[in-house]
Amino acid sequence: MVERSRRDVLWAGGALSAFGALAAATPAWSWSPKGSVAGVGAGLDPRTVWDAEADPIVAGIVQRGEVAQVNKLLNTWRKNGQPLPDGLPADLRAFMEKARRLPEWTDQGKLRTAVDFNEKRGLYLGVTYGFASGMMSTVIPREARAVYYSKGGADMKDRITKTAKLGYDIGTANAFKPDGEMIVTCVKTRLAHAGVRHLLPQSLHWSKVADEKIPISQADIMVTWHSLPTTVMQNLLKWKVPIPAAESTAFLHSWQVTAHMLGVLDEYIPNSWAEANSQAAQVLTPILAPTPEGIKLADMLLGLGASIDGTLLTKPILSALTRYVLGDEIAGWLKIRKTPVWDGVFQHGWEPFIAVREGLLKLEKAPGVVQKSYWAFDEVLRLAALLILSEGNIPINIQIPHTNNPRY
């Protein structure tokens, strides 16, 4: 039962958070590769670097009309240690065999410790992946536009269901092991990104609003990366969740490995939380802004949550949680209406609730709002974003797109 709840929340967190790992326009890159896991680098502006290995291969697959057949074959590849399916184009097979290898600097001990962290903090991760990261993605301009005009934008529930795998898989006990699925998910996501890079520049609608000629650069991916682990850890610390140093480091390491597996060059991956916060302050925080596309995406997400019958998570609660986590300014950008009752409940009761839940404060000594709403807060944690619960137990296939959003 515990595993089921953890699975549900991590699915939900991943659902709201991932959005295909696209990201926003970034200011001038000034972060030094000395602070990366590589420790050195060529010093190239990551806004001018994409995926030199995957992009030409996927472009060829699209141009030759092989997307449907390749996707059909890839649908059968699910486990990290599973052999690649027969029949794949030779260049794609060679790329994937290389891309599925973990980096040499992977620390298996830290990955094991990350499992402990995810198991203990899975409920909090569901909330932070969903409302610190997922809703933030709608105010990352490049990400919002790319999602809106690419194929996934035509069916947000389907898109969310597929991108949920990243958030769920990284939290499993066997994430990077042969019987896990995180490596598969990362490689397939990398191929999907390459497909978007090839197709999206052909969209006249995207081209009219985009401030880049090719989407999903290395800088773009790192912006989105920071909306995930960096932002999550910042919120957990803000809420005074006690986290042992070893678990904090291990959680970061699991995401460092993930960035590498998504095709990010090691010279752009921060080697510590201090470096991650430094990089995020340069490339994420300054670029947050509203767009018409992001406003529509946010409303879709809140609408999906409100459409789930039988749960506590009505639209006012989702709206209030978003406002509490992201602040009044971003909530205003997204045209999220104030909900006086729930806004006040989160503002005055959330952190004391966390303290009670962590054993740092006795319930009878907590503010009245916590005593009266403890059960509601606990449900918010458990059900934070079960927007796709009905799809959570069926195979999810991340695929190479063959077209852009057909509605535009």
N, C-alpha and C positions, 0 to 999 in steps of 0.2 A: 504493500500500500504506500509505503514511504517512497519507493522507487517510482511508482506511478505518478505521485504528486510532483516529484522532482522532474520527471520526464515532461509532464504537462506544462509546468511553468517554464522550463528551459525551451520547450518548443515555442511557447508563446513569446518569451523574450527574444528568441532568435527570429521569430516571425516579424516582430515589429522592428527589430534592430538591423538586420542584415541588408535588405534592399539591394542585394547583388554587389555589395562593396563598392558602389560608385561614390563620387564625392564632389566637393565644390571647388570653385575657383580659389586659388591661393595667392597671397601676396608674394613678393620676392622671397625666394628661398635663401635663408642665411644660416641655417643650422649646419654645424660642422660634422662631417662623417667620423671625426674622432670620438664622437659620443655614440657611435653605432655598434652593433654586434660585430661588425667587421673591423672597426677601429680605423679604417682607412677607406678612401674612395676616390673616384676620378673627379669629383667635384662638379659633376654635371647637374644643371637645374633639372630636378625630377619632373617638372612640367613639360619637358621636352623628351622624356623617356617613357616608352610604353612597354610592350612585351615583344622584344625582337625575336623570341623563339616561337611563341604561340601565334602571333598575329598573321604572318604569311601563310602558315599551315591552314589555319581556319579560314582565311580569305579564299584560299584555293578550294577548300571543301565547299564553301558557299557558291563560288563561281562555277564549279563543276556540277552543281545541283546534287551534291551527295549528302546534304544535311540530314534528310529523313533517314537514310540508310545508316549513317554514322550514329545518329541518336538512338536508333533501334538497337544497334549493337551495344552502345554505351549503357543503355538501360539495364543490361544484364550484368554490368560490372558494379558491384555494390560493396564488397569488402576490401579493405586495404591490401590484404595479402593474396587476393584472388588474381589469377592470371588475366591479362587483357584478352578480350574476346577475339576470336579469329575473324578475319575479314576486314579489319581496319586498314585504311591506307597506310602504306609503309612509313611515310614521313610522320604521320600522326602517332603511330605506334612507337616510333623511336623517341619522339618528344615526350609521350606519356610515361614511358619507362624511366626516363631521366627525371621528369617532373614529380614522380611519385616517391622519390628518395628523400628521406628526411635530411636536413642539413647536418654537416659533420659536427657542428657545435651543439646539437641536441643533447640535453641532459635528461636521461630517462628518470633519474631520481627526482628531479624537479617536476617532471610530468606526473609522476606518482603522487607527489605532494599536492599538485594542482587538483588531482582527483579528490583528495580529502577536502580541499577548500571548496570545490564545487558542490560536494555532497552536503557540507555544513551550511553553505551560504546560497544554495540553489534558489530558495524562495526570494531572497533579496536580489539575486541576479535576474530573476524574472522581471521584477519591477524596474530595475535599472537598465537592463537591456531594452526593455520595452519603452519606458518613458523618459529615461535620460538619453538613450541612444536612438531608439527607433523614431520617436517624435522629433528629435533633433535633426534627423536626416531630412525632414521636410523643410528645414530652414538652411540647408546647405544647398545653395542655388544650383550648382552643376549636377549634384546628385538628384535633386528633385526634377530637373528638366530631363536628365537622361532617363530616369525611371518613367516619367510621364509619357515620353515620346517613343520609347523602345517598346518591343513586343509585350513585355510584361505589364505595361501600363494599361493595356486593354482589359485586363482582368486582374485587379489588385488582389483579390482573395487567392487566386491561383498563384500569383507572383509571391505573395507572402508565404503561402504554404511551402513553396519550393525554397525560398531563401531561409525559411525556418531551420532547415537542416544544419546550417552553419552554427547557429546558436545552440541547437540541441547537441550536435555531434561533439562539439568541443567540451561539453560538460559530462560526457559519458566516461565510465571507468576505463574503457578500452579504446578511447578516442584515436590514438595513433598506433595502436597495436594491430597485428594482422587480422584479427576478427572484428576490428572497429571500422568506422566509416569516414572519419574525419579527413584522411588523405584523399579518398575518393571524392568527397565533397569539394575539397579545395581544388583539385585538378579539374573537375568538371566546371566549377565556378570560373576558373582561369580560362577555360575554353569558351564559356558563355561570354565572358568579358571581351575576348578577342572577337567573337561574333558581333557584339554590340559596336566595337570599334570600327568594324568593317561596314556595318549597315547604317548606323545612326547618322554619319555624315551625309548619307543619301536622302535623309528626311529634310524636306524644305521647311517644315514646321520647326524642327529642332534647330536647323541652321539659322533661322531668322532670330532666334533668341539666345543661342549659345555664344559664349565668348571664347570658344576654343574650336579648333578645326577637327580634332580627334579627341573623343572622350576617354575617360578612365586612364589618365596618365599615372605614373608612379606617385606623383604628388597627390593626385586625386584619391588614390587608394589609401595613402597614409592619412589624409584628412578624415576619411571614413573610419579608418582604424582607430584614430583617436576618439571618435564618437562612441567607440565600443570600450575596450579595456581601460583607456585613460580616464574617460568620463565616468565609467562605472566605479573605478577605484576612488575617484575624487568624491563621488556621492557617498560611498560607503564610509569613507573617512569623515565626511561632513556629518553623517548620521551617527558617528561615534561607534560604529560597529567594531568590536575588538578583533583585530586580525594579526596573528603571529607573523613576524617578519619573514619567516621561511615560506609561509603560505602566500604572502603578498608577492614575493619574488617568483614563486612557482607559477602563480596565476599569470604574471607578466610573461614568463617564459613560454607558457602554452600559447599565448598570443603572438609572441615573437616568432615561434615556429610556424604559426598559422600565416603570418605575413609572408614569410619566406615561401611557404607552399602555395600562396596565392600569386606568386611571381614577383614580389617586391624584392629588389636588390638589397643585399645585406647592409650596404652602406647607408640606407635610408631607415633602417630599423633601430630604434633607440635601445641602448644596452642597459638602461635602468629607469626607474620611475622618475628620477630627477630629470633625466634627458627626455623622457616621454612628455613630462609636463612642460619642459622648455620648448620642445618642438611644437606641441599643441598650442601653446600660447602664441606662437608665430603664425601657424598655418590654419588653425581651426577657429579659435575664438574671434579673430578679426573679420572673418568672411561670412559669419552667420547673418542671414538677411531673408526677408520674405520674397517670394515669387508667386505669381498666379498659379503656377503648377504645384508649388509646395502647399499652398493654402488648400487647393482641391485635394491633394493627397492626404493631408492631415484630416480633413473632413471625412474622407473615405475611411480612414483608419478608425476614427472615433465612431463612425456609423456602423462599421463592421462589429465593433465591440457592443454597441447598443442593440444590435440585431440578435444577439445570442439570448435565447429564452432561458429562464430558470436560473440565471446567475445574478450575483449582486452588482455586476459591473454595468450599470446603466450609463448613458452618455454623460450625465452630470458628474458622476464619480470619476469617469475617465478624464473628463475635462478638468476637474479640480486637481486630480493627480498630476496631469500634464502641467498645469499652471504652477503647482507646488514645486515640481522637479526642475522645470525649465525657467520659471520666473514670469513675472507679469509682462515684461517687454516681449518675449517670444510668444507668449500666449496671445498677446495683442496682435502681433504680426499675423498669427494664424487665425485671427478672428474667433478665438475661443471665448465664448460668453462666460462671464463670472457666475459662479454658483455659490451665493452667500453662505449657505449652510455648510456644504462640503469644503469650500475654500477655507473656512475657519477651522473646520475639524482637522484638515491636514496641516494647516499652518501652526496650530497650537498643540496638536496631539501626536504628530508622527514621530518626532524624535523621542519624546517620552515613552511612546509605545515601543520603539526599538529598545530603549533602555530596559523596559520591563521584560521584553522578550529575551533579552540577553542576560537577564538576572542581575542587572546593575541597579535596578530600582524596583521596589516592591509595589505591586499593583495598588494596594490600599494607600500608598503614599504618592501615587501618580496624580496628575491633574484630573479633575472630574471628567473632562472630555475623553480622556483615555479610559477611565473606568467604565464609562457608559458605552464607548465605541470599540473596546478591545476586540470583541468578536468580529466587528466589521473590518477593522484593520487586518486581522488575521486572514479574513476571507479575501481582502484586496491582495495580500501577499500571495495567497494560494491560487487565486483566479485572475491575477493581474492582467493577463492578456490571452486568455484561452479563446482566442478568436477563431482558431482553426482546429478545435478539439476533435471535431468529427473527422478531419483528415489526418489526425496525428498518428493513426495506426496503419495507414496504407502506404505502399511504396511511393516515394517522392523522387521524381526524375528531373534532375537539373540538366537542361539541354542547351545545345547551340541554337540560337535563334536563326530563323530563315527569313524574317521580315521585321519591319518596325511596327509600331502600333498602327493597325489597319484603320483606325478611326481618324487618323490625321495624315 
